Amino acid sequence: MELVKDAISWFEIPVSDFARAKNFYQTIFDFEMPEMDMGPVKMGMFISDRDNGVGGAICFGEGNTPSGEKGPKVYLNGGEDLNTVLNRVPAAGGSIVLPKTEIAPDMGNYAFFTDTEGNVIGLHSMG
């Protein structure tokens, strides 16, 4: 296989209540989430640099059932300090599973939270 720039080209977080999930992610990331319908699936798009980065969405509809803690782990970009996002999680209806934890001095920090749909999501930041 050829060496690719990124291991991930797109991600989707399945949700069971689109409005609730959209409100949750808008609250913790402090942005307005654009919506898009793709056939039978309603998507809420994460804001990203589409030309130079990896994008993703929350997805509601056919084939999108939250897998809780048993599903694959997605690490969302927590910005300069992931605590900015993580500290908004409880008030938005989620819960913190693992607080900000150092990976290694040159690899940054990570944390896990549970969203309003039961998905366990990771955050990563260098600070």
Secondary structure, 3 states (H helix, E strand, C coil): CCCCCCCCCEEEEECCCHHHHHHHHHHHHCCCCCEEEECCEEEEECCCCCCCCCEEEEEEECCECCCHHHCCCCEEECCCCCHHHHCCHHHHCCEEEEEEEEEECCCEEEEEEECCCCCEEEEEECC
